[in-house]
Amino acid sequence: MQTSASEIAIFLIIATILILGLLVFTILILFLYQKKQVAFLQSVEALKLDHEKNLLKTQLEIQEQTFQNISREIHDNIGLSLTLAKLNLNIIELEKPQKWKELVASSIDLISKSISDLSDISKSLNSEAISQQGLLNALQVEVERLKRLNRFTVKFEIEGNPVYFDSQKELIMFRIAQEALNNIIKHAEAQMISMKVSFYLTEVRLSIKDNGKGFYYNENAKDLQESMKAGLTNMQIRSKLINGSMTIESELGKGTCIVVTAPFDTLQNLN
């Protein structure tokens, strides 16, 4: 009996040690897991903060680029038209009376053009208006604005069955198109612009082509103008914001083609 009792005591001691060891091991595992989880959450929070900083920086860059575009548009188009109108009115007294009517009519045309251009700029900057009229109508307004410049032959096509999709995505797609068109106006030296919106089962594709001078492009290209490089970078970032992708194909002397593809979230057929 004594031997049996001694064995039981040893068994209990060993069992107790094993249980305590298992308990300590479990506590240690839980501690390490919690420590890793805290470190992971801190890492995620740091990445989130870094992403928000980068996003804010990008938004500020895009905003600055937009202001520069507005300034250039006002200076190059509206400013010129109003200056010519002012010159017409200033020389009326120096001209013969039979020419007054012609000068006044010309001034009215120039002022009307300026009002129309200002209206276009206002519409292109108004996010709410763009969301209300939809991507296709907003792009059509841009096409008409380009045609009025009398510098380009512009072609606009819609392929497939048009659908509504997330308004924020439509707005971002429109801003990408604006940036692409501004790059053509400022840098491409093109005569023809072709824009096409293609609707597929699960995605929409926007392509913008020109027959300009083209350029050699890669992400580390050093020979691009800073404003153009910033514009292309902003377009790439915007495409990622809508879970999309953007490709750039350009060849010296043969123009450029930019294609943006984005998946649909919610589909609603326009027809």
Long-range contacts (C-beta under 8 A, 24 or more apart in sequence): 58-234, 58-237, 61-230, 61-234, 62-175, 62-234, 62-238, 65-179, 65-227, 65-230, 65-231, 65-234, 66-125, 68-227, 69-182, 70-121, 70-125, 72-186, 73-117, 73-121, 74-121, 77-114, 77-117, 77-149, 78-114, 78-117, 78-118, 81-110, 81-111, 81-113, 81-114, 81-117, 82-110, 82-111, 82-114, 84-110, 85-110, 85-111, 85-114, 113-148, 116-148, 117-145, 117-148, 120-144, 120-145, 124-178, 127-171, 130-170, 130-171, 130-174, 131-167, 131-170, 131-171, 134-164, 134-170, 135-170, 135-173, 135-174, 135-197, 136-162, 136-197, 138-170, 138-174, 139-174, 139-177, 139-195, 139-197, 142-177, 142-178, 142-181, 143-195, 146-181, 146-185, 146-193, 149-185, 151-185, 151-191, 152-184, 152-190, 152-191, 152-192, 152-193, 153-191, 153-192, 153-193, 154-192, 154-193, 154-194, 154-195, 155-192, 155-193, 155-194, 155-195, 156-195, 156-196, 157-194, 157-195, 157-196, 157-197, 158-196, 158-197, 158-198, 158-199, 159-196, 159-197, 159-198, 159-199, 160-198, 160-199, 160-200, 161-199, 161-269, 161-270, 161-271, 162-197, 162-199, 162-269, 162-270, 162-271, 163-199, 163-204, 163-264, 163-267, 163-268, 163-269, 163-270, 164-266, 164-267, 164-268, 164-270, 165-204, 165-264, 165-265, 165-266, 165-267, 165-268, 166-242, 166-264, 166-265, 166-266, 168-242, 169-242, 169-262, 169-265, 172-238, 172-239, 172-241, 172-242, 173-204, 173-206, 173-242, 173-260, 173-262, 175-238, 176-206, 176-235, 176-238, 176-239, 176-246, 176-260, 177-206, 177-208, 179-231, 179-234, 179-235, 179-238, 180-208, 180-235, 180-258, 181-208, 182-231, 183-228, 183-231, 183-232, 184-208, 184-210, 184-212, 184-256, 186-227, 186-228, 187-212, 187-215, 187-225, 187-228, 188-212, 188-213, 188-214, 188-255, 188-256, 189-213, 190-255, 202-263, 202-264, 203-261, 203-262, 203-263, 203-264, 204-261, 204-262, 204-264, 205-259, 205-260, 205-261, 206-259, 206-260, 206-261, 207-257, 207-258, 207-259, 207-260, 208-257, 208-258, 209-255, 209-256, 209-257, 209-258, 210-255, 210-256, 211-254, 211-255, 212-255, 212-256, 213-252, 213-253, 213-255, 214-250, 214-251, 214-252, 214-253, 214-254, 214-255, 214-256, 215-250, 215-252, 215-256, 216-250, 216-252, 217-248, 217-250, 235-260
